[in-house]
Structure formats: structure tokens, C-alpha cells
Amino acid sequence: ASFGTFEHDRSHGVNNSHTLRNAPVLVNLAWAPYFHWDGQYQTLELQATHPLTGDHEMGETFPNIIRKLEADPSYKKDFQTVFKTPSIEPLQIVKALAQFTVTMISANSRYDQYKKGLTTFTSQEQAGYQLFLQHCNSCHREPLFTDHSFRNIGLPVDPSLNDLGRMRISFAGADSLQFKVPTLRNCYLSSNYMHDGRFISIQQCINHYRFQVQSSATLDPLLRQGISMSNQEADQLMAFLKTLTDSSFVTDRRLARPE
């Protein structure tokens, strides 16, 4: 489902463990300067090491991964063809994963067709688009629908997780409770939502901005007053967000599990 944690609050790992956060979607990351909700990694190669070896993710070691890959003749042949070495090396594994990840490009939604002049929006979608430009585009900037910034959007802190966001990486108080702005592309295919997967629907996300933003020292200034929006306008915004669904991306056989 758009290559992220789907229908779970936090991602599952080995031995029935859970990660601290909900894995964001893997889409259009070729243009991302940081990775993870807190921006811990600045390259996809470094990022790839985390799910492979993390205690609450795959919990693997590179020697064991290499043994498994070299036991498969097709993988061994492919690595030798590409990297020109007799054996598989850890850096080659993360390079391969990074190169695959940057091919995961979503740019064929109804929104994209609209921007190319190949289709039109309904009146509901058009009204929602104008609301998006007014209330959302400052953070979820077109055409990637993220500006890759880190922001505190006023979510109540879950005391069981005590996740301080980017502050865990920077150790700067000004970064407390700030998380990376996620893309909205394929958002209707990628529940749950927010860094900890607390919301199960887009409507819940919108209602957070309408009614539930909590003030704190690092709250984004754009959200000091929340976002004023009627029920009708919320419906219009949701209609627009549905136009960001790219069915050709999520059904692309080139991105499917090898048979």
C-alpha cells in the first residue's frame, strides 16, 4: 500500500517487536535531503542499513545477509555482473537498495494529469485544491507535496513512547517534537498516519488541524490558531487529496516482489 506501514500504528519488527514509529511511504525519495521522521540519515545508502540491522526491524547482520544472498545463484550472478567482484559486499547491498528506491517515482495521479492539461477536476476537487493552496501548500509543497522540513504540528505527546522527534538527533531544544513533513501523494493508500500512526483516516488528520492542535514552545507558527475550515470545506479538501492517488505506481510490476 504505497510502500509504507499499512493499517498499523507502528511498524512490525522481528520477534513480534515494534519500531518507535510508523514507516513513511517510499515515494519520490530521489529528491529528499533527509530520511526518517527525524532526519537521522542524509543518504539512502546509510538509511538502508537501519531496517536491515535494527534490533526492532529485521535484526540482521551483514555477514548473515551476504550468506543468504550468495546462496541464491541468481542474486550472486547479478551482484557479480553489476559490481564486478567475486563476492557480495555490504556496501554493494545498500547501494543496490538505494538505487531501487530512487526508481520508486509517483507522478501519474489525476492531479498530475490535471497539471498537464489532460483532465479536469470536478467542482468539489477544484474547491479542495484551492483550500489546499491556502492552508496546506506552505508545508506540503507541490509537486512533491512536502518541503522536507521538520515541524511541530501540535500532536499530543504519547507518554508511552515519549518521542521527541528531531531533538533525538540534534539534541537542540528548538527541535523538540518536530518531525519531517511527509508527502501527501497516495495518502489515501497509506494509513495509518502521523509519525506514530495514531490516526487511521484522512478525516482524522484534517480534524486534528481544525480542532486539536496543542500549543507548545516549538509549535509551528503557522498552526498557532489551528486551521479554520467548515465541514463542507473539509470534504472538498479530502476530494482533492484523493486526486493524488497514483494507481499506476502501486501496481507497477517492476516494483513488485520478484517471482
C-alpha positions in Angstrom: 0.0 0.0 0.0 2.2 2.8 -1.4 5.2 1.1 0.2 4.8 2.1 3.8 3.4 0.7 7.0 -0.3 -0.1 6.2 -3.2 -0.3 8.6 -0.9 -0.5 11.7 0.1 2.3 14.0 3.8 1.4 14.3 5.9 -0.9 12.1 6.4 -4.5 13.0 9.9 -6.0 13.5 11.5 -9.3 14.4 10.2 -11.4 17.4 6.9 -9.6 17.5 8.6 -6.3 18.3 7.5 -2.8 17.1 9.5 0.2 16.0 9.1 3.6 17.6 7.4 5.0 14.6 5.2 4.3 11.6 7.3 3.8 8.5 6.7 6.6 5.9 6.0 5.7 2.3 8.8 5.1 -0.1 8.0 7.5 -2.9 9.9 10.2 -4.8 12.8 9.9 -2.3 15.3 10.8 -5.1 14.5 14.4 -4.2 14.7 14.1 -0.4 17.7 15.6 1.5 16.9 13.6 4.7 15.4 10.3 5.7 13.4 9.0 8.7 10.9 11.1 10.6 13.7 12.8 12.5 16.2 13.2 9.5 18.7 10.8 11.1 20.2 9.8 7.7 21.3 12.0 4.8 21.8 9.3 2.2 19.6 6.4 1.1 22.6 4.1 1.5 23.0 5.0 5.2 19.3 4.8 5.7 19.2 1.2 4.2 21.4 -0.1 7.0 18.8 0.8 9.6 16.0 -1.6 8.7 18.4 -4.4 7.9 20.3 -4.3 11.2 17.9 -2.6 13.6 17.0 -4.6 16.7 13.3 -3.8 16.3 13.3 -4.2 12.5 15.0 -7.1 10.6 17.6 -7.6 13.3 20.1 -9.0 10.8 23.9 -8.8 10.4 25.6 -8.1 7.1 27.6 -11.4 7.2 24.3 -13.3 7.5 22.6 -11.3 4.8 25.6 -12.0 2.5 25.4 -15.7 3.2 21.7 -15.7 2.2 22.2 -13.7 -0.9 25.2 -15.8 -2.1 23.2 -19.0 -1.5 20.9 -17.8 -4.3 22.6 -18.2 -7.7 20.6 -15.5 -9.4 21.5 -12.9 -6.8 25.1 -13.9 -6.8 25.3 -13.6 -10.5 23.5 -10.2 -10.5 25.9 -8.8 -8.0 28.9 -10.0 -9.9 27.6 -8.6 -13.1 26.9 -5.2 -11.6 29.8 -4.7 -9.2 32.5 -6.8 -10.8 33.6 -8.5 -7.6 33.7 -12.2 -6.8 31.8 -11.9 -3.6 29.0 -9.7 -2.3 29.9 -6.8 0.0 27.9 -4.8 2.5 28.3 -1.5 0.6 27.0 -3.2 -2.6 23.8 -4.3 -0.8 22.9 -0.8 0.4 23.9 0.7 -2.9 21.5 -1.7 -4.7 18.7 -0.9 -2.3 19.3 2.8 -2.7 19.2 2.6 -6.5 16.0 0.6 -6.4 14.4 3.1 -4.0 15.1 6.1 -6.3 13.2 4.4 -9.1 10.0 4.5 -7.0 8.6 7.6 -8.6 4.9 8.6 -8.4 4.0 11.2 -11.0 0.9 9.8 -12.7 -2.0 10.7 -10.5 -5.2 12.6 -11.6 -3.5 15.6 -10.1 -0.5 15.1 -12.4 -2.8 14.6 -15.4 -4.7 17.8 -14.4 -1.4 19.8 -14.3 -0.6 18.6 -17.8 -4.0 19.7 -19.1 -5.0 16.1 -19.8 -8.1 16.1 -17.5 -10.2 18.4 -15.4 -11.2 18.5 -11.7 -14.7 18.3 -10.5 -16.1 21.4 -8.8 -15.5 19.6 -5.5 -11.9 18.7 -6.3 -11.2 22.2 -7.6 -12.6 23.8 -4.5 -10.4 21.4 -2.4 -7.4 22.3 -4.5 -7.9 26.0 -3.6 -8.2 25.1 0.1 -5.0 23.1 -0.2 -3.2 26.0 -1.7 -4.5 28.3 1.1 -3.9 26.0 4.1 -1.5 23.2 3.3 0.9 24.1 0.5 3.3 26.0 2.8 4.4 22.7 4.2 3.2 20.1 1.7 4.6 22.0 -1.2 3.8 21.0 -4.8 4.7 18.9 -6.8 6.3 16.6 -4.2 3.7 17.6 -1.6 6.4 18.0 1.1 9.0 20.6 1.7 11.2 18.1 3.6 11.2 20.4 6.6 10.8 19.4 10.3 7.8 20.9 12.1 5.9 20.5 15.3 2.2 20.3 14.3 0.8 20.2 17.8 0.2 16.5 18.3 -0.2 15.5 22.0 2.8 13.5 23.2 2.2 9.8 23.7 3.7 9.2 27.2 4.3 5.5 26.4 6.6 6.5 23.6 8.0 9.9 24.7 9.2 10.5 21.2 10.8 14.0 21.0 11.3 13.9 17.2 14.3 15.6 15.6 15.6 16.6 19.1 16.6 12.9 19.5 19.2 13.6 16.7 20.1 17.2 17.1 19.9 17.5 20.9 18.6 21.0 20.3 15.6 22.1 22.4 14.3 24.1 19.4 13.8 20.8 17.6 11.6 19.2 20.3 8.5 17.5 18.9 9.5 18.3 15.3 9.0 15.6 12.7 9.6 15.6 8.9 6.7 16.7 6.8 5.5 13.6 4.9 4.4 13.6 1.3 0.7 13.6 0.7 1.0 11.6 -2.6 -1.0 8.4 -2.3 -2.1 9.4 1.1 -5.4 7.5 0.7 -3.4 4.3 0.3 -1.1 4.7 3.2 -2.9 4.7 6.5 -2.1 4.9 9.4 -1.0 8.5 9.6 1.5 10.7 11.6 4.8 9.6 12.9 3.3 7.2 15.4 0.4 6.1 13.2 -2.2 7.5 15.7 -4.8 8.4 13.0 -6.5 5.9 10.7 -8.2 8.2 8.3 -7.5 11.4 6.4 -10.6 12.9 8.0 -9.0 12.4 11.5 -5.8 14.2 10.2 -7.8 17.2 9.0 -9.8 17.4 12.2 -6.6 17.5 14.1 -5.6 20.7 12.4 -9.2 22.1 12.8 -9.8 21.3 16.4 -6.9 19.5 18.3 -3.6 21.4 17.7 -1.9 21.6 21.1 0.2 24.7 21.9 3.9 24.3 22.9 7.1 26.2 22.8 8.1 24.7 19.4 4.7 24.6 17.8 4.9 25.7 14.1 3.8 29.4 14.0 1.5 28.6 11.0 -0.6 26.5 13.4 -0.9 28.8 16.3 -4.6 29.4 15.5 -5.2 25.9 14.0 -6.9 25.8 10.6 -10.4 27.1 10.4 -12.4 25.0 8.0 -16.1 24.1 7.7 -17.3 20.5 7.3 -18.0 21.2 3.6 -14.6 22.6 3.1 -13.1 19.5 4.8 -15.0 17.3 2.4 -13.7 19.4 -0.5 -10.1 19.1 0.7 -10.5 15.3 1.0 -11.8 15.2 -2.5 -8.7 16.9 -3.8 -6.4 14.7 -1.8 -7.9 11.7 -3.5 -6.6 13.0 -6.8 -3.1 12.4 -5.5 -3.6 8.6 -5.8 -1.4 7.1 -8.4 -2.7 3.7 -9.2 -0.1 3.0 -11.9 2.6 3.5 -9.2 1.2 1.0 -6.7 0.5 -1.6 -9.4 3.9 -1.3 -11.3 5.2 -4.8 -11.7 8.7 -3.5 -11.8 8.3 -2.6 -8.1 6.7 -5.9 -7.1 8.2 -8.8 -5.2 10.4 -10.9 -7.6 8.7 -14.1 -8.6 
